[in-house]
Amino acid sequence: MADVVAAKILREAMEKAVVDAAAKAARGAAEKAAREAAEKAARDAAQAAGRKAAQEAAAAGADAAGQKAARDAAEAASTSASAAIVAKATKEAGDQAAAKAAKKAIEEASESAATAAGAKAAREAADAGASEAGQKAARETAEAASRSAAKRTNYAKYLAYATAAGVGVYVYTEIQDENEAVQKCVNVCLPTNWDAYMYEDLEKSDLEYSTIAPSADQPICTAETETECDEHCLTECKKIHKTGLLDKLGPVGDLAEEVAEETTNALTDTTNGFLEALGLPPLTGPDGLLAKFGKYFKIGAAVCCCLCIVYILFMFF
């Protein structure tokens, strides 16, 4: 008996080591990629802020030196404002990757255990003289039992990682792709014993709904909520919390989007002016080239379909 207990402890320790190693490796790779992407977005936003400040200084009559000073000051302010946000985006990416890797490693370990249990049951059935059908039934029964037991043991494993992340098991394992703000929002929105409902066969009638009053910034699932709580909470929280990289950069990202939109409009105006000089309709608008091309494309597609139908009828009749 002592040997069995020791073997179980050793197996669990080795499994945890594998899970931790996978999570650590995934975190490192994700953080590196996210940091590079976020820093590039921050640099682009800072440059956009600098250009805008220089243009405004020029419009106000500043000389070249004054324009440069305005650009440098704006870029420095933007870079400083972005630093903390870049760090947060990097951490979020690492957390998400680590959670995914941990979940995958735990699921693979439980599936491997189920396969081993099934193989063992089939061998024992064969040794007892069972037919191939009997061996197959023994394997499937053992695998099903192993997977059922793993649901509870896996929940206990997830709980340790979820607790460290400051969220429930459901949030940790099922909405890993969302940012931290969305995860925290969903965690508060869900009933307090939602994990037990999802992983421990708790009846829906026994759900304990939050006593927090819902607000514009924090939805709360109640017994009167028409959709399932997880769907309701995720949908509402994603509406509240922005998830794009430029959104995460806050005012700096807003400025970058504004500059990008101004650049796009300027290019469109230039193109429309060039087309007008050639006597052609503008690029955009209800009578623009893009709209006309779309109309002609639809007509061409309809003609092709008719020709195909005629060809098919000709072949068969």
Contacts in CASP RR format, 6 or more apart in sequence:
PFRMAT RR
TARGET T0000
AUTHOR 0000-0000-0000
METHOD contacts of the structure
MODEL  1
MADVVAAKILREAMEKAVVDAAAKAARGAAEKAAREAAEKAARDAAQAAG
RKAAQEAAAAGADAAGQKAARDAAEAASTSASAAIVAKATKEAGDQAAAK
AAKKAIEEASESAATAAGAKAAREAADAGASEAGQKAARETAEAASRSAA
KRTNYAKYLAYATAAGVGVYVYTEIQDENEAVQKCVNVCLPTNWDAYMYE
DLEKSDLEYSTIAPSADQPICTAETETECDEHCLTECKKIHKTGLLDKLG
PVGDLAEEVAEETTNALTDTTNGFLEALGLPPLTGPDGLLAKFGKYFKIG
AAVCCCLCIVYILFMFF
15 105 0 8 1.000
15 106 0 8 1.000
15 109 0 8 1.000
16 157 0 8 1.000
18 105 0 8 1.000
18 109 0 8 1.000
19 101 0 8 1.000
19 102 0 8 1.000
19 105 0 8 1.000
19 106 0 8 1.000
19 109 0 8 1.000
19 157 0 8 1.000
20 102 0 8 1.000
22 101 0 8 1.000
22 102 0 8 1.000
22 104 0 8 1.000
22 105 0 8 1.000
23 97 0 8 1.000
23 98 0 8 1.000
23 99 0 8 1.000
23 101 0 8 1.000
23 102 0 8 1.000
23 105 0 8 1.000
23 161 0 8 1.000
24 98 0 8 1.000
25 101 0 8 1.000
26 94 0 8 1.000
26 97 0 8 1.000
26 98 0 8 1.000
26 100 0 8 1.000
26 101 0 8 1.000
27 94 0 8 1.000
27 95 0 8 1.000
27 97 0 8 1.000
27 98 0 8 1.000
27 101 0 8 1.000
28 94 0 8 1.000
28 97 0 8 1.000
29 97 0 8 1.000
30 93 0 8 1.000
30 94 0 8 1.000
30 96 0 8 1.000
30 97 0 8 1.000
30 98 0 8 1.000
31 90 0 8 1.000
31 91 0 8 1.000
31 93 0 8 1.000
31 94 0 8 1.000
31 97 0 8 1.000
33 93 0 8 1.000
34 89 0 8 1.000
34 90 0 8 1.000
34 92 0 8 1.000
34 93 0 8 1.000
34 94 0 8 1.000
35 86 0 8 1.000
35 89 0 8 1.000
35 90 0 8 1.000
37 245 0 8 1.000
38 85 0 8 1.000
38 86 0 8 1.000
38 89 0 8 1.000
38 90 0 8 1.000
38 245 0 8 1.000
38 248 0 8 1.000
39 86 0 8 1.000
41 245 0 8 1.000
41 246 0 8 1.000
41 249 0 8 1.000
41 253 0 8 1.000
41 256 0 8 1.000
42 78 0 8 1.000
42 79 0 8 1.000
42 82 0 8 1.000
42 83 0 8 1.000
42 85 0 8 1.000
42 86 0 8 1.000
42 249 0 8 1.000
42 252 0 8 1.000
43 79 0 8 1.000
44 256 0 8 1.000
45 78 0 8 1.000
45 82 0 8 1.000
45 246 0 8 1.000
45 249 0 8 1.000
45 252 0 8 1.000
45 253 0 8 1.000
45 255 0 8 1.000
45 256 0 8 1.000
46 74 0 8 1.000
46 75 0 8 1.000
46 78 0 8 1.000
46 79 0 8 1.000
46 82 0 8 1.000
46 252 0 8 1.000
47 75 0 8 1.000
48 255 0 8 1.000
48 256 0 8 1.000
48 259 0 8 1.000
48 260 0 8 1.000
49 74 0 8 1.000
49 75 0 8 1.000
49 77 0 8 1.000
49 78 0 8 1.000
49 252 0 8 1.000
49 255 0 8 1.000
49 256 0 8 1.000
50 70 0 8 1.000
50 71 0 8 1.000
50 72 0 8 1.000
50 74 0 8 1.000
50 75 0 8 1.000
50 78 0 8 1.000
51 71 0 8 1.000
51 259 0 8 1.000
52 74 0 8 1.000
52 255 0 8 1.000
52 259 0 8 1.000
53 70 0 8 1.000
53 71 0 8 1.000
53 73 0 8 1.000
53 74 0 8 1.000
54 67 0 8 1.000
54 68 0 8 1.000
54 70 0 8 1.000
54 71 0 8 1.000
54 74 0 8 1.000
56 70 0 8 1.000
57 66 0 8 1.000
57 67 0 8 1.000
57 69 0 8 1.000
57 70 0 8 1.000
57 71 0 8 1.000
58 67 0 8 1.000
62 70 0 8 1.000
78 252 0 8 1.000
78 255 0 8 1.000
81 251 0 8 1.000
81 252 0 8 1.000
82 249 0 8 1.000
82 252 0 8 1.000
85 248 0 8 1.000
85 249 0 8 1.000
85 250 0 8 1.000
85 252 0 8 1.000
88 180 0 8 1.000
88 248 0 8 1.000
89 245 0 8 1.000
89 248 0 8 1.000
92 179 0 8 1.000
92 180 0 8 1.000
95 165 0 8 1.000
95 180 0 8 1.000
96 176 0 8 1.000
96 177 0 8 1.000
99 161 0 8 1.000
99 165 0 8 1.000
99 172 0 8 1.000
99 173 0 8 1.000
99 176 0 8 1.000
100 176 0 8 1.000
102 158 0 8 1.000
102 161 0 8 1.000
103 158 0 8 1.000
103 173 0 8 1.000
103 176 0 8 1.000
106 154 0 8 1.000
106 157 0 8 1.000
106 158 0 8 1.000
107 154 0 8 1.000
110 146 0 8 1.000
110 147 0 8 1.000
110 150 0 8 1.000
110 153 0 8 1.000
110 154 0 8 1.000
111 147 0 8 1.000
113 146 0 8 1.000
113 150 0 8 1.000
114 142 0 8 1.000
114 143 0 8 1.000
114 146 0 8 1.000
114 147 0 8 1.000
114 150 0 8 1.000
115 143 0 8 1.000
117 142 0 8 1.000
117 143 0 8 1.000
117 145 0 8 1.000
117 146 0 8 1.000
118 138 0 8 1.000
118 139 0 8 1.000
118 140 0 8 1.000
118 142 0 8 1.000
118 143 0 8 1.000
118 146 0 8 1.000
119 139 0 8 1.000
120 142 0 8 1.000
121 138 0 8 1.000
121 139 0 8 1.000
121 141 0 8 1.000
121 142 0 8 1.000
122 135 0 8 1.000
122 136 0 8 1.000
122 138 0 8 1.000
122 139 0 8 1.000
122 142 0 8 1.000
124 138 0 8 1.000
125 134 0 8 1.000
125 135 0 8 1.000
125 137 0 8 1.000
125 138 0 8 1.000
125 139 0 8 1.000
126 135 0 8 1.000
130 138 0 8 1.000
151 199 0 8 1.000
152 199 0 8 1.000
152 200 0 8 1.000
155 169 0 8 1.000
155 195 0 8 1.000
155 199 0 8 1.000
155 200 0 8 1.000
158 169 0 8 1.000
158 172 0 8 1.000
158 173 0 8 1.000
159 168 0 8 1.000
159 169 0 8 1.000
159 195 0 8 1.000
161 172 0 8 1.000
162 168 0 8 1.000
162 169 0 8 1.000
162 171 0 8 1.000
162 172 0 8 1.000
162 173 0 8 1.000
165 172 0 8 1.000
166 187 0 8 1.000
167 183 0 8 1.000
167 184 0 8 1.000
167 187 0 8 1.000
168 187 0 8 1.000
168 194 0 8 1.000
168 195 0 8 1.000
169 195 0 8 1.000
169 198 0 8 1.000
169 199 0 8 1.000
170 190 0 8 1.000
170 194 0 8 1.000
170 195 0 8 1.000
170 198 0 8 1.000
170 199 0 8 1.000
170 230 0 8 1.000
171 183 0 8 1.000
171 186 0 8 1.000
171 187 0 8 1.000
171 190 0 8 1.000
174 230 0 8 1.000
175 182 0 8 1.000
175 183 0 8 1.000
175 186 0 8 1.000
175 234 0 8 1.000
178 186 0 8 1.000
178 234 0 8 1.000
178 237 0 8 1.000
178 238 0 8 1.000
178 243 0 8 1.000
179 241 0 8 1.000
179 243 0 8 1.000
179 248 0 8 1.000
181 237 0 8 1.000
181 241 0 8 1.000
182 234 0 8 1.000
182 237 0 8 1.000
182 238 0 8 1.000
182 241 0 8 1.000
182 243 0 8 1.000
185 218 0 8 1.000
185 219 0 8 1.000
185 233 0 8 1.000
185 237 0 8 1.000
185 240 0 8 1.000
185 241 0 8 1.000
186 230 0 8 1.000
186 233 0 8 1.000
186 234 0 8 1.000
186 237 0 8 1.000
188 210 0 8 1.000
188 212 0 8 1.000
188 218 0 8 1.000
188 220 0 8 1.000
189 210 0 8 1.000
189 218 0 8 1.000
189 219 0 8 1.000
189 220 0 8 1.000
189 221 0 8 1.000
189 229 0 8 1.000
189 232 0 8 1.000
189 233 0 8 1.000
189 236 0 8 1.000
189 237 0 8 1.000
190 210 0 8 1.000
190 221 0 8 1.000
190 229 0 8 1.000
190 230 0 8 1.000
190 233 0 8 1.000
191 197 0 8 1.000
191 207 0 8 1.000
191 208 0 8 1.000
191 209 0 8 1.000
191 210 0 8 1.000
191 221 0 8 1.000
191 229 0 8 1.000
192 208 0 8 1.000
192 209 0 8 1.000
192 210 0 8 1.000
193 202 0 8 1.000
193 206 0 8 1.000
193 207 0 8 1.000
193 208 0 8 1.000
194 207 0 8 1.000
194 229 0 8 1.000
194 230 0 8 1.000
196 202 0 8 1.000
197 203 0 8 1.000
197 204 0 8 1.000
197 206 0 8 1.000
197 207 0 8 1.000
207 223 0 8 1.000
207 229 0 8 1.000
209 220 0 8 1.000
209 221 0 8 1.000
209 222 0 8 1.000
209 223 0 8 1.000
210 220 0 8 1.000
210 221 0 8 1.000
212 218 0 8 1.000
212 220 0 8 1.000
213 220 0 8 1.000
214 220 0 8 1.000
214 222 0 8 1.000
216 240 0 8 1.000
217 240 0 8 1.000
218 240 0 8 1.000
219 232 0 8 1.000
219 233 0 8 1.000
219 236 0 8 1.000
219 237 0 8 1.000
219 240 0 8 1.000
221 229 0 8 1.000
221 232 0 8 1.000
221 233 0 8 1.000
225 232 0 8 1.000
226 232 0 8 1.000
227 235 0 8 1.000
242 248 0 8 1.000
246 253 0 8 1.000
246 254 0 8 1.000
246 256 0 8 1.000
246 257 0 8 1.000
247 253 0 8 1.000
249 256 0 8 1.000
268 283 0 8 1.000
268 284 0 8 1.000
271 283 0 8 1.000
272 282 0 8 1.000
272 283 0 8 1.000
272 284 0 8 1.000
273 282 0 8 1.000
275 281 0 8 1.000
275 282 0 8 1.000
275 283 0 8 1.000
275 289 0 8 1.000
276 282 0 8 1.000
280 289 0 8 1.000
281 287 0 8 1.000
281 288 0 8 1.000
281 289 0 8 1.000
281 292 0 8 1.000
282 288 0 8 1.000
282 289 0 8 1.000
283 289 0 8 1.000
283 290 0 8 1.000
284 290 0 8 1.000
284 291 0 8 1.000
285 291 0 8 1.000
END
